[in-house]
């Protein structure tokens, strides 16, 4: 009687895919954009750390596997099994994503302003990293209800914007490396980066609470964990500037963060094609 059951039956299929080349939040967002446009997909969870995608869907997983293969991220179907529709209907933690988006947006503005005042490339680069994360969270929220074309346009806009800002930042680092100028304010660097560190720890607390309910929030945990490392790098650069009387540590940290943001922008643009 299974073949004669209606499409709206309580029992769905849960298929787990290994996506070997999915290693950043931008790729996770593109995977979501690709699958959420399929009528058969009821819900999905992404475990970025394990590079696995759990898809709750109607029917066979062939169409879903085919859609993932189009991304060219090394997809393998690990298993497919029936699952109750109640499990597939868990709500998305949009409230947490909105809070994380707000935190990143506020600290983008804060670090950008104080980065300019303190003449610190490390703070400016960290502010751009916050902006990049805010774009990813914003894209995740918008993509839930958007069409595939709209999702790709948003991804391309985000990618080009981040790439342009990263390029300007790297050019400014090169200019400051060749033109003598005043030292960055090491105390402002340390204080503002410490505040940003506290904001990212707060974000991690929110995301880890949500993770118990939604596995896909693990991707956001990884992104924010990387932000904590960047914050510590800026703090260390500020301390070294104060100890050595040289602006080189600030330039090195700034260039490294700008390069990371540019790499993420290239990934977004490649996957949005």
C-alpha positions as CSV (number, residue, x, y, z in Angstrom):
1,X,0.0,0.0,0.0
2,X,3.0,2.3,0.3
3,X,2.9,3.2,-3.4
4,X,-0.7,4.3,-3.1
5,X,-0.2,6.6,-0.1
6,X,-1.0,10.3,-0.7
7,X,1.8,12.8,-1.0
8,X,0.9,14.4,2.3
9,X,1.4,11.3,4.4
10,X,3.1,11.7,7.8
11,X,6.1,9.5,6.8
12,X,8.8,11.3,4.7
13,X,12.3,10.4,3.6
14,X,15.4,11.7,5.3
15,X,18.5,11.6,3.1
16,X,22.0,12.5,4.4
17,X,24.6,13.8,1.9
18,X,28.3,14.2,2.4
19,X,29.4,17.5,0.7
20,X,33.2,17.1,0.9
21,X,34.1,20.6,-0.4
22,X,31.6,22.6,1.8
23,X,33.9,24.2,4.3
24,X,32.6,27.8,4.9
25,X,29.3,29.6,5.6
26,X,29.1,30.9,2.1
27,X,29.0,27.4,0.6
28,X,26.5,26.4,3.3
29,X,24.2,29.3,2.2
30,X,24.5,28.3,-1.4
31,X,23.6,24.7,-0.6
32,X,20.5,25.9,1.2
33,X,19.6,28.2,-1.6
34,X,19.8,25.3,-4.1
35,X,17.7,22.9,-2.1
36,X,15.1,25.2,-0.6
37,X,13.8,25.9,-4.2
38,X,12.8,22.3,-4.7
39,X,9.2,21.5,-4.1
40,X,10.0,18.1,-2.6
41,X,12.2,19.5,0.2
42,X,10.3,20.0,3.5
43,X,13.3,21.0,5.7
44,X,17.0,20.6,5.9
45,X,19.8,20.7,8.4
46,X,23.5,21.4,7.7
47,X,26.4,20.2,9.8
48,X,29.3,22.3,8.4
49,X,31.8,20.7,10.7
50,X,31.0,17.2,9.4
51,X,30.2,18.5,5.9
52,X,26.9,16.7,6.0
53,X,23.4,17.9,4.8
54,X,20.3,16.2,6.2
55,X,17.3,16.7,3.8
56,X,13.7,15.9,4.8
57,X,11.8,15.3,1.5
58,X,9.0,13.6,-0.4
59,X,9.9,10.9,-2.8
60,X,13.2,9.5,-3.9
61,X,16.4,11.5,-3.3
62,X,17.5,11.4,-7.0
63,X,16.4,15.0,-7.8
64,X,18.0,16.3,-4.6
65,X,21.3,14.6,-5.3
66,X,21.2,15.9,-8.9
67,X,20.7,19.5,-7.6
68,X,23.6,19.2,-5.2
69,X,25.9,17.7,-7.9
70,X,25.3,20.9,-9.9
71,X,27.2,22.8,-7.2
72,X,30.3,20.7,-7.9
73,X,31.2,20.4,-4.2
74,X,31.9,16.6,-4.2
75,X,28.5,15.1,-3.1
76,X,27.9,11.6,-2.0
77,X,24.6,10.1,-0.7
78,X,25.4,8.5,2.6
79,X,21.9,7.1,3.5
80,X,18.2,7.5,3.0
81,X,15.5,6.4,5.4
82,X,11.9,7.1,6.3
83,X,11.3,9.7,9.0
84,X,8.2,11.1,10.8
85,X,7.0,14.4,9.5
86,X,7.0,15.9,13.0
87,X,10.8,15.6,13.1
88,X,11.0,17.4,9.7
89,X,8.8,20.2,10.9
90,X,11.1,21.6,13.5
91,X,11.0,25.5,13.3
92,X,14.0,27.5,12.0
93,X,15.7,29.5,14.7
94,X,15.1,32.8,12.8
95,X,15.0,34.8,16.1
96,X,18.6,33.7,16.9
97,X,19.7,34.5,13.4
98,X,18.2,38.0,13.6
99,X,19.9,38.6,16.9
100,X,23.3,37.5,15.5
101,X,22.7,39.6,12.4
102,X,22.1,42.7,14.6
103,X,25.2,42.0,16.7
104,X,27.4,41.8,13.6
105,X,25.9,44.9,12.1
106,X,26.3,47.0,15.2
107,X,29.9,45.9,15.7
108,X,30.7,46.5,12.0
109,X,29.8,50.1,12.5
110,X,31.5,50.4,15.8
111,X,34.8,48.8,14.6
112,X,34.8,50.8,11.4
113,X,34.3,54.1,13.2
114,X,37.0,53.4,15.8
115,X,39.3,51.9,13.2
116,X,39.3,55.1,11.3
117,X,39.8,57.2,14.4
118,X,42.6,55.0,15.7
119,X,44.2,54.6,12.2
120,X,44.1,50.8,12.7
121,X,43.9,48.5,9.7
122,X,43.3,45.6,12.1
123,X,40.1,47.1,13.4
124,X,39.0,48.1,9.9
125,X,39.6,44.6,8.6
126,X,37.8,43.1,11.6
127,X,34.8,45.4,10.9
128,X,34.7,44.1,7.4
129,X,34.8,40.5,8.7
130,X,31.7,41.4,10.8
131,X,30.0,42.8,7.7
132,X,30.7,39.7,5.8
133,X,29.2,37.6,8.5
134,X,26.2,39.9,8.7
135,X,25.7,39.4,4.9
136,X,25.8,35.6,5.3
137,X,23.2,35.7,8.2
138,X,21.0,38.1,6.3
139,X,21.2,36.0,3.2
140,X,20.2,32.9,5.2
141,X,17.1,34.8,6.5
142,X,16.1,36.2,3.1
143,X,16.7,33.0,1.2
144,X,14.1,31.1,3.2
145,X,11.3,32.8,1.3
146,X,13.0,33.9,-1.9
147,X,13.2,32.4,-5.4
148,X,16.3,30.7,-6.7
149,X,17.0,33.7,-9.0
150,X,16.6,36.1,-6.1
151,X,18.9,34.1,-3.9
152,X,21.7,34.0,-6.5
153,X,21.3,37.8,-7.1
154,X,21.7,38.4,-3.3
155,X,24.7,36.1,-3.2
156,X,26.4,37.9,-6.1
157,X,25.7,41.3,-4.6
158,X,27.2,40.2,-1.3
159,X,30.2,38.7,-3.0
160,X,31.0,41.7,-5.2
161,X,30.5,44.1,-2.2
162,X,32.8,42.1,0.1
163,X,35.4,41.7,-2.7
164,X,35.5,45.4,-3.4
165,X,35.9,46.3,0.2
166,X,38.6,43.7,0.7
167,X,40.5,45.0,-2.3
168,X,40.3,48.6,-1.1
169,X,41.5,47.4,2.3
170,X,44.5,45.6,0.9
171,X,45.4,48.6,-1.2
172,X,45.3,50.8,1.9
173,X,47.6,48.3,3.7
174,X,50.1,48.6,0.9
175,X,49.9,52.4,0.9
176,X,50.5,52.6,4.6
177,X,53.4,50.1,4.3
178,X,55.1,52.4,1.9
179,X,54.2,55.9,3.3
180,X,55.3,56.9,6.7
181,X,52.5,58.0,9.0
182,X,51.3,58.0,12.6
183,X,51.1,54.9,14.6
184,X,47.7,53.3,15.3
185,X,46.3,53.9,18.7
186,X,47.2,50.6,20.4
187,X,44.9,51.2,23.4
188,X,41.8,51.8,21.2
189,X,42.7,48.7,19.2
190,X,42.8,46.5,22.4
191,X,39.7,48.0,24.0
192,X,37.5,47.9,20.9
193,X,38.7,44.4,19.8
194,X,38.0,43.2,23.4
195,X,34.5,44.5,23.1
196,X,34.1,42.7,19.8
197,X,35.4,39.6,21.4
198,X,32.8,39.8,24.1
199,X,30.1,40.3,21.4
200,X,31.3,37.2,19.5
201,X,31.4,35.2,22.7
202,X,27.8,36.3,23.4
203,X,26.9,35.3,19.8
204,X,28.5,31.9,20.4
205,X,26.3,31.4,23.6
206,X,23.1,32.2,21.6
207,X,24.1,29.9,18.7
208,X,25.1,27.0,21.0
209,X,21.8,27.2,22.7
210,X,20.0,27.1,19.3
211,X,22.2,24.2,18.2
212,X,20.5,21.8,20.5
213,X,17.3,22.5,18.5
214,X,18.6,23.0,15.0
215,X,21.7,21.2,13.7
216,X,22.3,23.7,10.9
217,X,23.2,26.4,13.5
218,X,26.6,24.6,13.8
219,X,27.7,26.4,10.7
220,X,27.1,29.8,12.4
221,X,29.0,28.5,15.4
222,X,32.1,27.8,13.2
223,X,31.9,31.2,11.6
224,X,31.7,33.0,14.9
225,X,34.5,30.8,16.4
226,X,36.7,32.1,13.5
227,X,35.7,35.7,14.4
228,X,37.0,35.1,18.0
229,X,40.4,34.2,16.6
230,X,40.4,37.4,14.5
231,X,39.5,39.4,17.6
232,X,42.4,37.9,19.5
233,X,44.7,38.6,16.6
234,X,43.8,42.3,16.7
235,X,44.3,42.4,20.4
236,X,47.7,40.8,20.0
237,X,48.6,43.3,17.3
238,X,47.6,46.2,19.5
239,X,49.8,44.9,22.3
240,X,52.7,44.5,19.9
241,X,52.2,48.0,18.5
242,X,52.4,49.4,22.0
243,X,55.5,47.3,22.9
244,X,57.5,47.8,19.7
245,X,56.4,51.3,18.7
246,X,55.8,49.9,15.1
247,X,52.7,49.8,13.1
248,X,53.8,46.6,11.2
249,X,51.8,44.2,13.5
250,X,48.6,46.1,12.7
251,X,49.3,46.0,9.0
252,X,50.0,42.3,9.0
253,X,46.8,41.4,10.9
254,X,44.8,43.8,8.7
255,X,46.2,42.3,5.5
256,X,45.5,38.7,6.7
257,X,41.9,39.4,7.6
258,X,41.3,41.3,4.3
259,X,42.7,38.3,2.4
260,X,40.4,35.9,4.3
261,X,37.3,38.1,3.4
262,X,38.4,38.3,-0.3
263,X,38.7,34.5,-0.4
264,X,35.2,34.1,1.0
265,X,33.9,36.6,-1.6
266,X,35.5,34.6,-4.5
267,X,33.8,31.4,-3.1
268,X,30.4,33.1,-3.0
269,X,30.7,34.4,-6.6
270,X,31.9,31.1,-7.9
271,X,29.0,29.2,-6.3
272,X,26.4,31.8,-7.3
273,X,27.0,31.2,-11.0
